[in-house]
Amino acid sequence: MTIKCIARLRSRRVVQDQLDGSDQEAVGGGCCWANLPQELLREVLLRIEDSESIWPQRKNVVACAGVCRSWRVIVKEIVKVPELSGKLTFPISVKQQFTRKLVLDCLQPGPKDCLLQCFIKRNRSTQTYHLYLGLTNALTDDGKFLLAARKSRRPTCTDYIISIRAEDMSKGSSTYVGKLRSNFLGTKFTVFDGQPPHAGAKMTKSRSSRLVNLKQVSPRVPFGNYPITHISYELNMLGSRGPRKMQCIMDSIPATSIGPGGVAPTQAEFSFSKVDLFPSIPIFHSKSAGMENFLSGPLSGQKDGALVLRNKAPRWHEQLQCWCLNFHGRVTVASVKNFQLVASPENGPAGPEHEKIILQFGKVGKDLFTMDYRYPISAFQAFAICLSSFDTKIACE
């Protein structure tokens, strides 16, 4: 069985997108491909997973998950999460009929052993930002699209709406992932997840979320405002000439996750509604007391036991007359936006895990920036934190 054969099979099934759920499942369960011996099927899929290790070839692994139920079960067993494999296999949407709520890799913690290299392209005219997975070491390649964000200014704050589809970032779209909201001064930000980051997460109710629930986007996983990260920038006496100081409280990640044997919670399964299989979740405006208190009040003590990240202090380079950090060639242009985040000492006794760069972001061109992240944060969380660096900071600069 060849990869081309599987790709042709997938294209035939895409034609059946208009079938209802029961018909779709009947086709999946009764096709000849579903009757292959399990041992043979597993061996074939293992070879495909091993040979198609990078994008765009890795799309064939995703295609195999859409053949039928038996193929989908085996693919989900053999494809490891980014934390273990260091690979993003399902960074884009996959139809619910094909995957039955397959979890998106861009919502899962990154790899433990290395930084996952990505880059962000900014479009000033449309106020949009696109996140790509780097496919080569070159900083100018097209990459694999992961997430997109659109900036929306409001009288008292700024919102960045984050979506899994670049062509559709509307507030009521089923491709909405979450949002980043700033205060008026641009010094404090809250990252909201559109779905619960873990079991038992509390949702901030709003009128928009009630409207979305009426559409029954997902009866099992409610859409809403789930605050998962709080970001603050300290006052900088040197203004734009000096380095920024920032702190991130990862509400959904325990501080113990970075220690030996630590575990970061995984994202709740993502349910899709009318999302294209291979394209490139609704926005809620909440005036909750909790969010308003954060946007205007102090950040310390936001949540006990949560992982706290702080920017690594840069050093002054006399010859270059600028503040410098070692990005190992991943950043080439000096900018006040550049930063590296490490675990804060307040997470516990300092150890080797506190020296690891968890997220780094920097400029390489006029509207091109690199973003490298690792466990325990996800691509979505990393992207949202980097978006906060783009925002104007009146009080800091």
C-alpha positions, -999 to 999 in steps of 0.1 A, spaced: 0 0 0 15 33 -10 12 68 4 -4 80 -29 -30 53 -26 -40 65 8 -41 101 -3 -64 91 -32 -86 73 -7 -88 104 15 -97 126 -14 -126 103 -22 -139 105 14 -137 143 13 -164 142 -14 -187 126 12 -185 156 36 -222 163 31 -232 130 46 -247 131 81 -229 115 110 -246 81 109 -240 77 71 -204 88 75 -198 62 102 -215 35 82 -192 42 52 -162 42 75 -171 9 92 -181 -9 60 -152 0 36 -127 -26 25 -99 -7 42 -115 -12 76 -113 -50 72 -75 -52 69 -59 -75 96 -50 -54 126 -14 -66 127 -8 -57 90 -26 -24 94 -5 -14 124 27 -23 107 18 -2 76 8 28 97 39 25 119 60 26 87 41 56 74 45 74 108 82 67 108 89 77 72 67 109 71 84 126 100 83 163 88 58 185 71 45 186 44 49 149 41 35 143 76 0 153 63 -2 117 51 -2 106 87 -32 129 93 -49 115 62 -46 80 76 -66 91 106 -95 101 83 -99 68 65 -121 50 89 -126 43 126 -102 14 129 -74 34 112 -81 63 134 -78 43 166 -44 29 156 -31 63 144 -41 78 178 -21 50 195 11 53 175 13 90 171 29 104 203 21 139 218 47 167 211 60 164 247 73 129 239 79 130 201 90 166 196 67 167 165 35 184 157 12 160 139 -22 175 142 -16 213 142 -46 220 121 -83 212 123 -96 177 114 -133 171 108 -152 157 138 -166 130 116 -131 117 109 -114 120 142 -141 122 169 -126 151 188 -89 145 181 -68 167 203 -48 195 185 -11 194 191 -8 231 191 -29 230 224 -6 204 240 26 210 259 57 212 238 86 187 237 107 183 269 141 177 253 143 206 228 128 239 217 102 236 189 112 262 164 84 284 150 81 319 135 56 347 134 47 369 104 31 403 111 9 421 87 7 457 97 -21 467 73 -45 440 84 -33 439 121 -29 401 118 -3 377 130 4 342 117 23 315 135 41 289 115 61 257 124 96 260 110 103 232 85 140 240 79 167 260 97 162 289 73 143 318 88 126 327 56 108 295 47 70 293 44 66 268 72 35 250 83 6 272 94 -5 267 131 -24 297 144 -35 332 135 -44 362 155 -62 395 147 -57 427 168 -89 446 178 -86 479 196 -113 489 221 -117 521 242 -103 506 274 -83 475 262 -70 456 232 -80 421 222 -61 396 201 -85 369 187 -66 337 181 -79 311 156 -68 279 139 -78 293 105 -62 323 89 -91 330 67 -117 330 94 -111 350 126 -147 362 132 -160 363 167 -186 336 162 -164 312 143 -160 276 152 -123 280 146 -118 302 177 -91 290 201 -88 318 226 -79 354 231 -54 378 247 -68 409 264 -47 438 277 -55 467 300 -56 503 288 -19 509 296 -7 477 279 11 465 310 -12 436 320 -26 409 299 -49 379 304 -49 348 281 -83 332 278 -88 296 265 -120 290 246 -123 255 261 -114 242 296 -76 236 298 -82 207 323 -110 190 341 -127 212 366 -117 245 350 -140 274 359 -156 294 330 -162 331 331 -198 336 319 -207 362 293 -236 371 270 -215 359 240 -208 325 255 -245 320 261 -252 328 224 -226 303 213 -240 276 235 -274 281 219 -257 271 186 -246 239 203 -211 241 191 -202 214 216 -227 199 240 -200 181 261 -172 208 263 -187 243 270 -172 273 252 -164 302 275 -137 324 290 -111 302 308 -83 324 321 -51 303 318 -22 329 318 -16 363 334 12 385 320 26 417 335 52 442 323 70 463 349 76 500 347 109 507 327 126 539 338 148 538 306 117 536 283 123 520 249 161 522 255 161 497 282 151 460 284 116 451 294 108 431 326 79 407 323 63 380 344 39 352 334 17 333 358 6 301 341 -26 295 360 -33 261 344 2 247 349 15 237 383 50 248 394 58 211 400 55 204 363 91 215 356 106 193 384 116 156 381 85 135 374 64 167 370 34 166 347 16 194 329 -21 191 323 -32 184 288 -58 203 268 -94 191 268 -104 174 236 -113 199 209 -146 194 192 -150 207 157 -181 220 140 -181 226 102 -143 231 99 -125 222 67 -103 191 69 -71 208 56 -74 246 58 -43 266 59 -136 290 184 -161 324 191 -149 354 211 -165 363 244 -164 398 258 -166 394 296 -169 422 321 -163 398 350 -151 411 383 -122 387 383 -108 399 350 -113 436 358 -95 431 391 -65 416 373 -64 443 346 -63 470 372 -48 454 403 -15 438 413 -4 406 398 15 389 427 -3 360 443 -26 355 414 -28 318 420 -9 297 446 11 268 432 10 280 396 41 281 374 57 315 372 79 325 343 102 356 342 123 371 315 160 363 316 180 394 323 200 406 294 236 419 296 249 452 284 273 448 254 298 477 255 310 473 219 276 470 204 261 495 229 229 474 234 214 449 257 221 413 246 208 378 251 222 346 236 195 333 211 220 309 194 215 326 160 177 325 161 174 363 166 193 388 144 178 422 150 180 441 183 146 450 196 129 459 229 104 431 220 130 403 222 129 381 253 136 348 269 115 332 296 127 309 323 111 294 354 111 319 383 131 311 415 99 315 434 87 282 420 111 264 444 148 258 450 168 267 420 179 237 399 189 228 363 152 231 353 153 268 361 181 274 336 162 260 306 147 285 282 110 277 281 101 304 255 122 328 234 110 354 210 129 378 188 131 398 157 148 387 125 132 411 99 109 440 96 78 419 102 93 385 109 100 371 144 111 337 157 92 319 185 108 288 201 90 270 229 91 238 249 73 219 277 54 227 298 37 254 277 18 249 244 21 267 211 -12 285 218 1 298 252 35 307 237 18 325 208 -4 345 231 26 355 253 45 367 223 15 387 211 17 407 243 51 418 233 37 434 202 12 456 220 20 492 228 30 498 264 22 534 274 33 531 310 65 512 303 78 531 273 
